[in-house]
């Protein structure tokens, strides 16, 4: 897991690919939780991921910080 990516997720930065419609972010309700969950969403599904799995997915899909259609630049 990339510690930098995990730190960015914890800071509310949204990673994604606007063309593919894929986004990974940590909802505000997960801040300060001992084992926070992140959200992966695309046009077909929305599912919860552990912080480690979310950071790995960001790296695997080469997602970059983006503006989410509903949340903007940050998830909280």
Secondary structure, DSSP 8 states (H G I E B T S, - for coil): --HHHHHHHHTTB-EEETTTTEEEE--GGGTT-TT-EEEEE-SS-EEEEEHHHHHHHHHHTT-EE--BTTTBTB--
